[in-house]
Amino acid sequence: MRVFVTGSTGWIGSATVDELLRAGHTVLGLARSDASAAKLEKKGAAVLRGDLDDPAAFGAGARAADAVVHLANKHDWADPKGNDRVQLGAVEAILDALEGTAKPFMISNGLSGIVEGRAALETDASPAVGPDSDRAGTENLVLDAVSRGVRSLAVRFAPSVHGRGDWGFVNWLAAAARKRGVSGYIGDGDAAWSAVHVADAARLIRAGLENAPAGTRLHAVAEQAVSTKAIAEALGEVLGLPVVSVAPADAGEHFGVVGHFFGQTMVGSSEATRALLDWEPTGPGLIEDILAGAYTAD
């Protein structure tokens, strides 16, 4: 297949491009800068210039490909509604381009907010419906497009998609620990996160594109629940810092934006995903990755 990948030079996107190319697919990557375009070309991928503010580029990429993986997200924490509007425009442009083609379109999402009090299952529909909801309800919008002749798929990522070079949540926690001189967890540290190594997440994306039926939700989860206290302890060990509890009221000041998420339990099961696609994670676990030095360098 020729796969159009948005967010193709991001953390998960870069691994996904590598995985698709290794498997013999060709890749058309969306790039908003000369540097991003050069990275893609060096790997042997084709380049389409554009960004999230340019929905026409998303439609053009979708029309030029046999499948679409949409990983791009602005992550502008100061303007979540603006993020959602831009996300909606990009997704609508892709859906319009793919209508009636039966081509696979995989949209990405997170596990947070799906359910409360238990691990999210692949059978749990996202409660975000409509343009005023989280991510403008785009997961449901894409899955509903099965009726429009699109092989719609959704992949939900664990809050920690980890590995050497990760610039996501765990990297921010490590940065906060260096800044504060302590590795903190919130309250009792009994909140928990699911986790998956980035290479395993990329393999799941490729397998889903190749084999998952229309309307499928996939969970990129290798470890269902890693306690936030265990994450802080591992960071403290490799950084040579004491480990302390941070009061919930002080989490925002101590951790920054990631403090909002670090106090939440965000977990999901991947049992159905593994059974459907014969996907078995093989990468190191989150604590193993931290202790091996994946987050040690400044």
C-alpha positions as a Python dict, from the first residue, in 0.01 Angstrom:
ca = {
    (1, 'M'): (0, 0, 0),
    (2, 'R'): (91, 362, -38),
    (3, 'V'): (16, 508, 307),
    (4, 'F'): (-38, 877, 376),
    (5, 'V'): (92, 948, 726),
    (6, 'T'): (24, 1277, 905),
    (7, 'G'): (248, 1361, 1197),
    (8, 'S'): (503, 1156, 1006),
    (9, 'T'): (812, 1306, 1175),
    (10, 'G'): (661, 1307, 1525),
    (11, 'W'): (742, 1055, 1795),
    (12, 'I'): (491, 786, 1698),
    (13, 'G'): (480, 895, 1334),
    (14, 'S'): (854, 846, 1282),
    (15, 'A'): (837, 491, 1417),
    (16, 'T'): (528, 423, 1206),
    (17, 'V'): (700, 540, 886),
    (18, 'D'): (996, 313, 965),
    (19, 'E'): (768, 16, 1032),
    (20, 'L'): (566, 65, 712),
    (21, 'L'): (878, 95, 498),
    (22, 'R'): (1032, -216, 657),
    (23, 'A'): (713, -407, 575),
    (24, 'G'): (738, -313, 206),
    (25, 'H'): (477, -37, 194),
    (26, 'T'): (548, 305, 50),
    (27, 'V'): (486, 621, 250),
    (28, 'L'): (368, 971, 169),
    (29, 'G'): (447, 1184, 471),
    (30, 'L'): (302, 1525, 552),
    (31, 'A'): (581, 1773, 630),
    (32, 'R'): (544, 2136, 737),
    (33, 'S'): (914, 2229, 726),
    (34, 'D'): (1224, 2173, 517),
    (35, 'A'): (1381, 1982, 806),
    (36, 'S'): (1085, 1743, 831),
    (37, 'A'): (1082, 1692, 455),
    (38, 'A'): (1452, 1609, 459),
    (39, 'K'): (1403, 1348, 734),
    (40, 'L'): (1133, 1175, 532),
    (41, 'E'): (1329, 1184, 207),
    (42, 'K'): (1634, 1037, 382),
    (43, 'K'): (1421, 737, 486),
    (44, 'G'): (1291, 690, 131),
    (45, 'A'): (943, 832, 189),
    (46, 'A'): (768, 1076, -45),
    (47, 'V'): (679, 1420, 90),
    (48, 'L'): (364, 1630, 79),
    (49, 'R'): (411, 1979, 218),
    (50, 'G'): (136, 2112, 446),
    (51, 'D'): (18, 2140, 805),
    (52, 'L'): (-292, 2111, 1019),
    (53, 'D'): (-410, 2458, 923),
    (54, 'D'): (-427, 2348, 559),
    (55, 'P'): (-711, 2096, 522),
    (56, 'A'): (-665, 2088, 145),
    (57, 'A'): (-330, 1915, 196),
    (58, 'F'): (-499, 1641, 397),
    (59, 'G'): (-752, 1579, 123),
    (60, 'A'): (-480, 1572, -143),
    (61, 'G'): (-275, 1324, 57),
    (62, 'A'): (-571, 1096, 112),
    (63, 'R'): (-661, 1096, -258),
    (64, 'A'): (-303, 1008, -351),
    (65, 'A'): (-280, 709, -116),
    (66, 'D'): (-425, 364, -56),
    (67, 'A'): (-454, 418, 321),
    (68, 'V'): (-431, 702, 574),
    (69, 'V'): (-287, 715, 926),
    (70, 'H'): (-373, 1042, 1099),
    (71, 'L'): (-132, 1108, 1387),
    (72, 'A'): (-90, 1486, 1364),
    (73, 'N'): (-210, 1699, 1655),
    (74, 'K'): (-124, 2056, 1749),
    (75, 'H'): (-101, 1995, 2126),
    (76, 'D'): (-150, 2366, 2197),
    (77, 'W'): (-247, 2335, 2563),
    (78, 'A'): (-337, 2706, 2577),
    (79, 'D'): (-602, 2674, 2305),
    (80, 'P'): (-778, 2335, 2323),
    (81, 'K'): (-1086, 2455, 2136),
    (82, 'G'): (-867, 2588, 1859),
    (83, 'N'): (-692, 2252, 1842),
    (84, 'D'): (-1027, 2080, 1810),
    (85, 'R'): (-1145, 2306, 1526),
    (86, 'V'): (-826, 2242, 1331),
    (87, 'Q'): (-847, 1868, 1397),
    (88, 'L'): (-1204, 1857, 1274),
    (89, 'G'): (-1118, 2036, 951),
    (90, 'A'): (-836, 1793, 875),
    (91, 'V'): (-1047, 1486, 947),
    (92, 'E'): (-1340, 1610, 741),
    (93, 'A'): (-1108, 1674, 447),
    (94, 'I'): (-973, 1317, 466),
    (95, 'L'): (-1320, 1165, 494),
    (96, 'D'): (-1447, 1361, 195),
    (97, 'A'): (-1151, 1237, -9),
    (98, 'L'): (-1198, 872, 95),
    (99, 'E'): (-1576, 848, 72),
    (100, 'G'): (-1684, 541, -125),
    (101, 'T'): (-1329, 409, -173),
    (102, 'A'): (-1320, 139, 100),
    (103, 'K'): (-966, 261, 180),
    (104, 'P'): (-850, 228, 543),
    (105, 'F'): (-841, 545, 750),
    (106, 'M'): (-690, 511, 1098),
    (107, 'I'): (-738, 795, 1344),
    (108, 'S'): (-547, 822, 1670),
    (109, 'N'): (-682, 896, 2016),
    (110, 'G'): (-585, 853, 2381),
    (111, 'L'): (-731, 636, 2657),
    (112, 'S'): (-818, 919, 2894),
    (113, 'G'): (-1184, 1000, 2940),
    (114, 'I'): (-1318, 684, 2775),
    (115, 'V'): (-1450, 529, 3099),
    (116, 'E'): (-1405, 581, 3472),
    (117, 'G'): (-1327, 330, 3746),
    (118, 'R'): (-1195, 48, 3526),
    (119, 'A'): (-973, -23, 3229),
    (120, 'A'): (-1114, 97, 2896),
    (121, 'L'): (-1205, -180, 2653),
    (122, 'E'): (-1202, -175, 2275),
    (123, 'T'): (-1580, -214, 2287),
    (124, 'D'): (-1618, 113, 2482),
    (125, 'A'): (-1727, 392, 2253),
    (126, 'S'): (-1571, 731, 2311),
    (127, 'P'): (-1811, 964, 2497),
    (128, 'A'): (-1684, 1255, 2284),
    (129, 'V'): (-1954, 1322, 2028),
    (130, 'G'): (-1989, 1632, 1815),
    (131, 'P'): (-1768, 1929, 1731),
    (132, 'D'): (-1785, 2080, 2081),
    (133, 'S'): (-1649, 1766, 2251),
    (134, 'D'): (-1292, 1656, 2314),
    (135, 'R'): (-1093, 1638, 1988),
    (136, 'A'): (-1415, 1754, 1822),
    (137, 'G'): (-1552, 1400, 1849),
    (138, 'T'): (-1333, 1291, 1560),
    (139, 'E'): (-1292, 929, 1672),
    (140, 'N'): (-1666, 874, 1648),
    (141, 'L'): (-1686, 1083, 1330),
    (142, 'V'): (-1434, 857, 1160),
    (143, 'L'): (-1588, 532, 1285),
    (144, 'D'): (-1933, 648, 1174),
    (145, 'A'): (-1789, 693, 823),
    (146, 'V'): (-1805, 317, 770),
    (147, 'S'): (-2151, 400, 633),
    (148, 'R'): (-1981, 631, 381),
    (149, 'G'): (-1769, 354, 236),
    (150, 'V'): (-1453, 411, 438),
    (151, 'R'): (-1267, 131, 620),
    (152, 'S'): (-1260, 335, 938),
    (153, 'L'): (-1026, 240, 1224),
    (154, 'A'): (-929, 399, 1555),
    (155, 'V'): (-612, 339, 1754),
    (156, 'R'): (-602, 454, 2116),
    (157, 'F'): (-257, 503, 2261),
    (158, 'A'): (-149, 444, 2618),
    (159, 'P'): (-55, 773, 2791),
    (160, 'S'): (307, 660, 2785),
    (161, 'V'): (431, 559, 2440),
    (162, 'H'): (788, 528, 2557),
    (163, 'G'): (1139, 474, 2430),
    (164, 'R'): (1470, 651, 2384),
    (165, 'G'): (1399, 989, 2225),
    (166, 'D'): (1045, 1021, 2364),
    (167, 'W'): (952, 1384, 2419),
    (168, 'G'): (610, 1309, 2572),
    (169, 'F'): (475, 1281, 2926),
    (170, 'V'): (757, 1081, 3087),
    (171, 'N'): (1016, 1315, 2935),
    (172, 'W'): (828, 1608, 3091),
    (173, 'L'): (827, 1431, 3427),
    (174, 'A'): (1202, 1381, 3400),
    (175, 'A'): (1246, 1749, 3314),
    (176, 'A'): (1037, 1852, 3615),
    (177, 'A'): (1248, 1626, 3839),
    (178, 'R'): (1571, 1787, 3720),
    (179, 'K'): (1425, 2134, 3766),
    (180, 'R'): (1290, 2067, 4116),
    (181, 'G'): (1572, 1847, 4239),
    (182, 'V'): (1326, 1574, 4338),
    (183, 'S'): (1129, 1309, 4150),
    (184, 'G'): (769, 1354, 4249),
    (185, 'Y'): (444, 1164, 4238),
    (186, 'I'): (103, 1302, 4330),
    (187, 'G'): (-65, 1213, 4659),
    (188, 'D'): (-23, 845, 4739),
    (189, 'G'): (104, 771, 4388),
    (190, 'D'): (-170, 515, 4338),
    (191, 'A'): (-285, 657, 4004),
    (192, 'A'): (-174, 436, 3715),
    (193, 'W'): (-94, 463, 3347),
    (194, 'S'): (-95, 210, 3070),
    (195, 'A'): (223, 199, 2864),
    (196, 'V'): (356, 70, 2533),
    (197, 'H'): (695, 85, 2364),
    (198, 'V'): (690, 302, 2052),
    (199, 'A'): (808, 17, 1828),
    (200, 'D'): (519, -202, 1945),
    (201, 'A'): (275, 83, 1880),
    (202, 'A'): (408, 120, 1526),
    (203, 'R'): (372, -254, 1462),
    (204, 'L'): (11, -235, 1577),
    (205, 'I'): (-63, 51, 1339),
    (206, 'R'): (79, -143, 1047),
    (207, 'A'): (-107, -462, 1142),
    (208, 'G'): (-432, -270, 1181),
    (209, 'L'): (-402, -110, 840),
    (210, 'E'): (-333, -446, 682),
    (211, 'N'): (-592, -662, 858),
    (212, 'A'): (-842, -488, 1090),
    (213, 'P'): (-1202, -477, 967),
    (214, 'A'): (-1395, -154, 930),
    (215, 'G'): (-1520, -3, 1254),
    (216, 'T'): (-1245, -154, 1472),
    (217, 'R'): (-1102, 19, 1779),
    (218, 'L'): (-749, -88, 1867),
    (219, 'H'): (-566, -33, 2195),
    (220, 'A'): (-191, 25, 2184),
    (221, 'V'): (-135, -106, 2536),
    (222, 'A'): (145, -341, 2642),
    (223, 'E'): (130, -287, 3020),
    (224, 'Q'): (-218, -223, 3153),
    (225, 'A'): (-126, -37, 3473),
    (226, 'V'): (204, 109, 3592),
    (227, 'S'): (168, 311, 3913),
    (228, 'T'): (271, 674, 3899),
    (229, 'K'): (473, 620, 4216),
    (230, 'A'): (672, 345, 4041),
    (231, 'I'): (740, 584, 3751),
    (232, 'A'): (865, 852, 3993),
    (233, 'E'): (1081, 600, 4179),
    (234, 'A'): (1243, 480, 3857),
    (235, 'L'): (1314, 836, 3746),
    (236, 'G'): (1455, 916, 4089),
    (237, 'E'): (1688, 616, 4073),
    (238, 'V'): (1836, 696, 3731),
    (239, 'L'): (1857, 1071, 3796),
    (240, 'G'): (2003, 1029, 4145),
    (241, 'L'): (1724, 1232, 4304),
    (242, 'P'): (1508, 1179, 4614),
    (243, 'V'): (1149, 1068, 4554),
    (244, 'V'): (873, 1269, 4719),
    (245, 'S'): (497, 1300, 4729),
    (246, 'V'): (353, 1622, 4585),
    (247, 'A'): (18, 1746, 4717),
    (248, 'P'): (-253, 1745, 4449),
    (249, 'A'): (-305, 2119, 4499),
    (250, 'D'): (62, 2178, 4412),
    (251, 'A'): (80, 1946, 4111),
    (252, 'G'): (32, 2214, 3847),
    (253, 'E'): (310, 2432, 3984),
    (254, 'H'): (546, 2139, 4042),
    (255, 'F'): (501, 1945, 3718),
    (256, 'G'): (358, 2199, 3474),
    (257, 'V'): (101, 2079, 3218),
    (258, 'V'): (180, 1711, 3275),
    (259, 'G'): (68, 1746, 3637),
    (260, 'H'): (-294, 1747, 3516),
    (261, 'F'): (-245, 1398, 3372),
    (262, 'F'): (-5, 1252, 3629),
    (263, 'G'): (-272, 1248, 3898),
    (264, 'Q'): (-517, 1058, 3676),
    (265, 'T'): (-554, 687, 3624),
    (266, 'M'): (-552, 631, 3248),
    (267, 'V'): (-557, 260, 3172),
    (268, 'G'): (-693, 29, 2908),
    (269, 'S'): (-702, -336, 2811),
    (270, 'S'): (-563, -464, 2482),
    (271, 'E'): (-695, -819, 2509),
    (272, 'A'): (-928, -787, 2210),
    (273, 'T'): (-662, -611, 2003),
    (274, 'R'): (-410, -888, 2065),
    (275, 'A'): (-661, -1158, 1976),
    (276, 'L'): (-778, -986, 1658),
    (277, 'L'): (-437, -908, 1510),
    (278, 'D'): (-212, -1162, 1683),
    (279, 'W'): (-23, -861, 1817),
    (280, 'E'): (212, -935, 2103),
    (281, 'P'): (429, -651, 2239),
    (282, 'T'): (798, -737, 2254),
    (283, 'G'): (959, -408, 2358),
    (284, 'P'): (1083, -325, 2707),
    (285, 'G'): (835, -215, 2973),
    (286, 'L'): (816, 146, 3088),
    (287, 'I'): (1011, 99, 3413),
    (288, 'E'): (1270, -111, 3233),
    (289, 'D'): (1307, 163, 2971),
    (290, 'I'): (1350, 433, 3234),
    (291, 'L'): (1608, 232, 3429),
    (292, 'A'): (1797, 159, 3104),
    (293, 'G'): (1850, 534, 3058),
    (294, 'A'): (1589, 627, 2800),
    (295, 'Y'): (1512, 949, 2992),
    (296, 'T'): (1849, 1021, 3151),
    (297, 'A'): (1999, 1267, 2902),
    (298, 'D'): (1907, 1635, 2925),
}
